[in-house]
């Protein structure tokens, strides 16, 4: 499935992601070193299933005491991308690399499954932009682990219900997407780790080399950090330096050059701090 963006295709990108559960580490791209063992896979805490929107709800999780459920002031108006970029892809079609999924915009259908999603035959089998990004990080001496990829609707039901059982629904909604509202279900998003398990799915991951490199260089391969620091009143989730979203090199670079942090602002959509 080609989206008129060079070598990009859902099949090549999805080879990097796991079908079904999507909660296991898929691959580790590490700097070459003679006789060095491959880095250990990172995993999320076992007490609650890992989530693409997993965040620490403690007071130390952010420097801000505001809750996601509050109704913040509307974000300042941000011009949408150029007319050329704006006409490329749909914001509603779940097969589109520009689809916007948040607390106001569920997937339609809710149980959507990418038609050409494939499971890699080998754990380190990867292709397309994600592989290129991982290899580039390795050349710079930074190891990046792919910690969570595609997650089906049924798996998100289990993940979300686990949070509800552990925390109650109100708190769960600040930490995990409801089924049908997760970017991981589209096949265009994945979570990364540093290869050693440091700060996995925790705010302190932002201080790890893998997160810093991805934030600074991800746009070169079409990726953005989907839930940036202190922009939870717009995205609905606290800072997730591990959660990367593919939107294409043009859009990712345009966002960086114009200082736009969220897809909601970039495409001129309303903020989605809480479910409707």
C-alpha positions in Angstrom: 0.0 0.0 0.0 1.8 3.2 -1.2 0.9 6.7 0.0 2.9 8.6 -2.6 5.7 9.4 -0.2 8.8 7.8 -1.8 9.7 4.4 -0.5 7.1 4.5 2.3 4.5 1.7 2.4 2.4 0.3 5.2 3.9 -3.2 4.4 7.5 -2.1 4.8 6.7 0.0 7.9 4.6 -2.7 9.4 7.3 -5.4 9.1 8.8 -3.5 11.9 5.8 -4.0 14.1 4.3 -7.1 15.7 0.8 -8.3 14.9 -1.6 -9.4 17.7 -0.4 -8.6 21.2 2.2 -6.1 20.1 3.5 -5.9 23.7 6.9 -7.6 23.3 10.2 -6.1 22.3 10.7 -6.6 18.6 14.2 -5.5 17.8 17.3 -3.8 19.1 19.4 -1.6 16.9 22.7 -1.2 18.8 26.1 0.3 18.0 28.5 -2.3 16.6 31.0 -3.5 19.1 33.3 -6.5 18.8 32.3 -9.4 21.0 29.6 -7.4 22.7 26.4 -9.2 23.6 23.2 -7.8 22.3 21.5 -5.5 24.7 18.7 -6.9 26.9 15.2 -6.2 25.9 13.3 -3.6 27.8 9.9 -4.4 29.3 7.2 -2.4 31.0 6.4 -3.1 34.6 4.6 -6.4 35.1 2.0 -5.0 37.5 0.0 -3.3 34.8 0.2 -4.1 31.0 2.4 -1.6 29.1 0.5 1.0 27.2 1.5 3.4 24.4 0.0 6.1 26.6 1.4 4.7 29.9 2.5 7.5 32.2 3.4 7.8 35.8 0.5 9.3 37.7 2.6 10.3 40.8 3.3 13.9 41.6 6.8 13.5 40.3 5.6 12.4 36.9 5.4 15.9 35.6 6.4 19.4 36.8 2.8 20.3 36.5 0.0 19.4 38.9 -2.8 19.8 36.4 -4.8 16.8 35.5 -5.5 15.6 32.0 -9.2 15.6 32.7 -9.4 19.4 33.2 -10.8 21.7 30.6 -7.8 23.9 29.7 -8.0 27.1 27.7 -8.1 26.5 24.0 -4.7 26.4 22.4 -3.5 29.4 20.5 -4.5 29.2 16.9 -1.8 27.6 14.7 -1.8 27.8 11.0 -2.3 24.4 9.3 0.5 23.1 7.1 1.0 24.4 3.6 -1.7 23.7 1.0 0.6 21.2 -0.7 1.0 19.1 2.4 -2.6 19.6 3.5 -3.9 17.9 0.4 -1.7 14.8 0.6 -3.5 12.5 3.1 -6.7 12.0 5.0 -7.0 12.9 8.7 -9.9 10.4 9.1 -9.0 7.3 7.1 -7.2 4.9 9.6 -5.0 3.7 6.7 -3.6 7.2 6.2 -0.2 8.2 7.7 -1.9 11.5 8.8 -4.9 10.0 10.6 -5.5 11.8 13.9 -6.5 9.5 16.7 -7.2 11.0 20.1 -9.9 11.3 22.8 -12.2 13.2 20.5 -11.4 11.2 17.4 -11.8 7.4 17.7 -10.9 5.1 14.9 -13.7 4.2 12.5 -14.3 1.4 12.6 -13.3 1.0 16.2 -11.9 -2.5 15.6 -9.9 -1.4 12.5 -7.0 -3.7 11.5 -4.5 -2.6 8.9 -5.1 -4.7 5.7 -1.4 -5.3 5.0 0.1 -5.6 8.4 2.6 -8.5 8.5 4.5 -10.2 11.2 8.3 -10.3 10.8 9.7 -13.8 10.4 12.7 -12.9 12.4 12.7 -10.8 15.6 15.2 -8.3 14.1 13.6 -8.2 10.7 12.7 -4.6 9.9 12.3 -2.5 6.9 11.6 1.1 5.8 11.9 4.3 7.8 12.0 2.7 11.2 14.9 0.5 10.3 16.8 3.4 8.8 16.3 5.5 11.9 17.4 2.7 14.1 20.5 2.1 12.0 21.4 5.8 12.0 21.2 6.0 15.8 23.5 3.0 16.0 26.0 4.7 13.8 25.9 7.6 16.2 26.6 5.2 19.1 23.0 5.2 20.4 21.1 1.9 20.9 17.4 2.0 20.4 15.0 -0.9 21.3 11.6 -1.2 19.8 9.5 -1.9 22.9 5.9 -2.0 21.6 4.4 -1.9 18.1 1.0 -2.7 16.7 -1.7 -3.4 19.2 -5.1 -4.8 18.2 -8.5 -3.6 19.4 -8.9 -6.8 21.6 -5.4 -6.3 23.1 -6.2 -2.7 23.9 -9.4 -3.9 25.6 -7.2 -6.0 27.9 -4.7 -3.3 28.4 -7.2 -0.6 29.3 -9.3 -2.8 31.5 -6.1 -3.7 33.4 -5.6 0.0 34.2 -9.2 0.4 35.2 -9.0 -2.5 37.6 -5.8 -1.2 39.1 -6.6 2.5 39.3 -10.2 3.1 38.5 -11.6 4.5 35.2 -10.9 8.2 35.9 -7.2 7.6 36.5 -7.0 4.9 33.8 -8.1 7.5 31.3 -5.0 9.6 32.0 -2.7 6.6 31.4 -4.1 4.4 28.7 -6.2 4.9 25.6 -9.7 3.4 25.5 -10.1 0.7 22.9 -10.5 2.2 19.5 -8.6 5.4 20.5 -5.0 4.1 20.4 -2.5 5.1 17.8 -0.9 1.7 18.1 -4.0 0.2 16.4 -3.3 2.1 13.2 0.2 0.6 12.7 1.7 4.1 12.4 3.1 4.3 16.0 5.5 2.4 18.2 7.3 2.8 21.5 11.1 2.8 22.0 13.5 1.9 24.8 17.2 2.3 25.3 18.2 -1.3 25.1 19.1 -1.6 28.8 15.6 -1.1 30.3 16.4 2.2 31.9 13.3 4.2 32.7 11.1 2.1 30.4 7.7 3.8 30.0 8.6 6.4 32.6 9.1 10.1 32.3 12.8 9.8 33.2 13.2 8.0 29.8 13.5 11.5 28.4 17.0 11.7 29.9 18.2 8.5 28.1 20.3 8.8 25.0 17.7 6.9 22.9 15.0 9.4 23.7 17.2 12.4 23.1 18.4 11.1 19.8 14.9 10.2 18.6 13.6 13.6 19.5 16.4 15.4 17.7 16.6 13.2 14.6 13.3 11.4 14.2 12.0 14.0 11.7 14.7 12.9 9.3 12.8 9.6 9.0 9.3 10.9 9.3 8.7 10.5 13.0 7.5 12.9 15.7 7.2 12.5 19.5 3.5 12.3 19.6 2.9 13.4 23.2 5.4 16.2 24.0 6.3 17.8 27.3 3.7 20.0 28.9 1.3 19.8 26.0 -1.1 17.3 27.7 -4.0 19.9 27.7 -3.9 19.4 23.9 -3.0 15.8 23.4 -4.7 14.3 26.4 -1.6 12.5 27.7 1.4 13.6 29.7 4.9 13.6 28.2 5.7 10.3 26.5 9.3 10.5 25.1 9.1 6.9 24.1 6.0 7.1 21.8 6.9 7.9 18.2 4.4 8.4 15.4 5.1 8.3 11.7 3.7 11.2 9.6 6.3 11.4 6.8 9.5 13.4 6.4 7.8 16.5 4.9 5.3 16.9 7.7 7.7 15.9 10.6 10.3 18.4 9.3 7.7 21.1 8.7 6.5 20.7 12.3 10.1 21.0 13.6 10.9 24.0 11.5 7.8 25.9 12.6 8.0 24.9 16.2 4.7 23.0 16.3 4.5 20.3 18.9 1.3 18.4 18.4 -0.6 17.0 15.4 -3.7 18.7 16.7 -2.2 22.1 16.4 -0.4 21.3 13.1 -3.7 20.2 11.4 -5.8 22.9 13.0 -7.9 20.5 15.1 -9.4 21.1 18.5 -7.6 20.0 21.7 -8.6 16.6 23.1 -7.8 16.7 26.8 -10.6 14.3 27.8 -13.1 12.0 26.2 -16.3 13.5 25.0 
